[in-house]
Amino acid sequence: MTASARLKLRAEDAGDLAVISTCLEDAVFAVGEMAFEPADNRFAAIVVRRCREAAGGPAGQAKAAIHFDDVQAVRLRGIDRAEPARLLRLAGMFAEPGRAATVVRLLFQDGGEVWIETGHLSCLFQDLEEPRQASPGERERET
């Protein structure tokens, strides 16, 4: 893939977020690579995602960033911020629109959750590097 083939997607509604969720299925999040910046009203994370979109070749992986704007609050369930090296594998994420706010839920395979309360859904996801093949050690951690 070339730099122009890197994924860059924006979500402004639940359907858009479902597309990003599919791209990030099984992505690995380190607890220490997730941050809520109340002064900027932003939640951001750096992840390593599986790149399944390349036709005809083996799936690779790439470092990517995801952030949500207009964030009013973030809550963690089953995730200890005191363990920044702990790795979490994303099972999926979805938006629950409400009257006053939308709650985006990031669900992890071990049962941990991040709840992001936002005034309106505004999410940007983009690859930070070109996809590459996982090393043997990285492949072992994926299983």
C-alpha positions as CSV (number, residue, x, y, z in Angstrom):
1,M,0.0,0.0,0.0
2,T,1.1,3.5,-0.6
3,A,0.7,6.5,1.8
4,S,-2.3,7.5,-0.2
5,A,-3.9,4.1,0.5
6,R,-3.8,4.6,4.3
7,L,-7.2,4.6,5.8
8,K,-8.7,7.9,7.0
9,L,-12.3,7.9,8.0
10,R,-14.7,10.3,9.8
11,A,-17.8,9.3,11.7
12,E,-20.7,11.7,12.4
13,D,-23.4,9.2,13.0
14,A,-23.9,5.6,14.3
15,G,-23.7,4.1,10.8
16,D,-20.4,5.9,10.1
17,L,-19.0,4.6,13.5
18,A,-20.0,1.1,12.5
19,V,-17.7,1.3,9.5
20,I,-14.8,2.4,11.7
21,S,-15.6,-0.3,14.3
22,T,-15.3,-2.9,11.5
23,C,-11.9,-1.5,10.5
24,L,-10.7,-1.6,14.2
25,E,-12.1,-5.0,15.1
26,D,-9.4,-6.9,17.0
27,A,-7.2,-3.7,17.3
28,V,-4.9,-3.6,20.3
29,F,-5.2,-0.7,22.7
30,A,-2.6,-0.1,25.4
31,V,-4.2,1.4,28.5
32,G,-1.5,4.1,28.6
33,E,-2.1,5.0,25.0
34,M,-5.7,6.2,25.7
35,A,-6.2,9.8,27.0
36,F,-9.1,12.2,27.8
37,E,-8.1,15.8,27.5
38,P,-11.0,17.7,29.3
39,A,-9.5,21.1,28.3
40,D,-9.7,20.1,24.6
41,N,-12.9,18.0,25.0
42,R,-11.1,15.2,23.2
43,F,-10.6,11.5,23.8
44,A,-7.8,9.9,21.8
45,A,-6.0,6.6,21.5
46,I,-3.1,5.1,19.5
47,V,-3.9,1.5,18.4
48,V,-2.4,-1.3,16.4
49,R,-5.0,-2.6,13.9
50,R,-5.1,-5.5,11.6
51,C,-5.2,-4.4,8.0
52,R,-7.6,-6.7,6.2
53,E,-8.5,-4.4,3.3
54,A,-5.5,-5.3,1.1
55,A,-6.9,-7.6,-1.6
56,G,-4.9,-10.7,-2.6
57,G,-2.3,-10.5,0.1
58,P,-1.9,-11.5,3.7
59,A,-3.3,-9.2,6.3
60,G,-0.8,-6.8,7.9
61,Q,-1.0,-4.4,10.7
62,A,-0.6,-0.6,11.1
63,K,-0.4,1.9,13.9
64,A,-3.5,4.1,13.8
65,A,-5.0,7.0,15.8
66,I,-8.6,7.5,16.7
67,H,-10.1,10.5,18.4
68,F,-13.5,11.8,19.5
69,D,-14.3,15.6,19.8
70,D,-16.9,17.4,21.8
71,V,-16.3,14.9,24.6
72,Q,-18.0,15.8,27.9
73,A,-17.0,12.8,30.0
74,V,-15.2,9.5,29.8
75,R,-15.8,6.5,32.1
76,L,-13.9,3.3,32.3
77,R,-15.3,0.0,33.5
78,G,-12.9,-3.0,34.1
79,I,-9.9,-1.0,33.0
80,D,-7.2,0.1,35.6
81,R,-5.3,3.3,34.6
82,A,-2.6,2.1,37.0
83,E,-1.7,-0.6,34.4
84,P,-0.6,1.5,31.4
85,A,1.1,-1.4,29.7
86,R,-2.0,-3.6,29.8
87,L,-3.2,-4.5,26.3
88,L,-6.9,-4.5,25.4
89,R,-8.3,-6.1,22.2
90,L,-11.3,-4.2,20.8
91,A,-14.4,-6.3,20.2
92,G,-16.4,-3.4,18.8
93,M,-17.7,0.0,19.3
94,F,-21.1,1.6,18.8
95,A,-23.0,4.8,19.5
96,E,-26.1,5.2,21.7
97,P,-27.8,8.5,20.7
98,G,-29.7,10.2,23.5
99,R,-31.6,13.4,24.0
100,A,-28.8,15.4,25.6
101,A,-25.8,13.4,24.5
102,T,-24.5,10.5,22.5
103,V,-22.6,7.8,24.4
104,V,-20.0,5.9,22.4
105,R,-19.1,2.5,23.9
106,L,-15.8,0.8,23.2
107,L,-16.1,-2.9,24.2
108,F,-13.0,-5.0,24.8
109,Q,-12.8,-8.7,24.6
110,D,-11.9,-9.1,28.2
111,G,-15.0,-7.3,29.3
112,G,-13.5,-3.8,29.8
113,E,-15.4,-0.8,28.5
114,V,-14.8,2.8,27.7
115,W,-17.9,5.1,27.7
116,I,-17.4,8.4,25.9
117,E,-20.2,10.9,26.4
118,T,-20.3,13.5,23.6
119,G,-22.6,16.4,22.6
120,H,-22.5,15.2,19.0
121,L,-20.7,12.3,17.4
122,S,-17.4,13.5,15.8
123,C,-14.8,10.8,15.4
124,L,-11.7,10.7,13.2
125,F,-9.7,7.5,12.5
126,Q,-6.5,7.4,10.5
127,D,-3.6,5.2,9.9
128,L,-0.3,6.7,11.0
129,E,1.9,4.4,9.0
130,E,1.7,2.1,6.0
131,P,0.6,-1.5,6.8
132,R,3.4,-3.9,7.5
133,Q,3.6,-7.6,8.1
134,A,3.6,-8.6,11.8
135,S,6.8,-10.1,13.2
136,P,6.6,-13.7,14.5
137,G,6.4,-12.4,18.1
138,E,3.6,-10.0,17.3
139,R,1.6,-12.8,15.6
140,E,1.9,-14.9,18.7
141,R,0.5,-12.0,20.8
142,E,-2.5,-11.7,18.4
143,T,-3.8,-15.2,19.2
